[in-house]
Amino acid sequence: MAAPRPILIFDSGVGGLSVAGAIRALLPTAPLVYAADSAGFPYGTKPPDLIAARVPALLGRLAERYDPALIVIACNTASTIALDGVRAALDLPVVGTVPAIKPAASLSKTRAFAVLGTDATVVQPYVDNLAAQFASDCLVIRHGSAELVDLAEAKLRGEAIAPERYATIMAAMLARPGGERVDTVVLACTHFPLVQEELAAAAPRELMFVDGKEGIARRVAYLASDVSWPDRPSDGIAIFTGGGADSDALRPALASYGLTRIETL
Ligand code: DGL
């Protein structure tokens, strides 16, 4: 019997590992290819036109090389900007990442929550539409942080990070008008669940955190419900577009997600 085609999980960097973890929890033996566009990283500070052109082309190359059963764009920035373009370009099921605004609106008791994402994501009309559709009775604060993306990357490379760095980011978010009412934070960048504990510890008060990774994993399991996965997990592949510079330091973190083979595009 032919081996099942892998699930291809894509992000600019290591953020999509938060999604990979949720997919592995649900489908522990599904073969995974994790692709990080390290040559294009970070996406959150790049012009949207560049992301809109780059992501479909890159996913086309990756799809040719790995022949995945489906693709997960485990990146809010790429999804909010390029999801339609990818779906138009590829003849494969593509699951995107949607900021968890709907769950936040149902959780928030104060009717005020923050969307913490990249600078590019928080200004996307996609976010405005979700807020209008699901949170019209809530104050929705938008806060972008490129620094927090770097901190998540550094954490996974095993670097020590001073807790004050997280505290400064949380304080800046909560200093926005109405921030004192916020009781819930949408982690609208896939890097951020990787540092959720640090953010919670650095927050000036108890806050609820929500993200979309479990929803994505359920969607993937549903779309792949006719696939018979192997009995045992296989070695997952991590592929980087930007050479091997960072991948050595990331080896232990990648291995903890079952990604033991490292390749470059
Ligand atoms: N992980 C990505 C996201 O979910 C973005 C990180 C970056 O700026 O490249 O938005």
Residues whose N, C-alpha, C, O or C-beta is under 5 A from the ligand:
A	BS01	DGL	D11 S12 G15 F41 P42 Y43 G44 T45 A74 C75 N76 T77 T118 V149 A188 C189 T190 H191
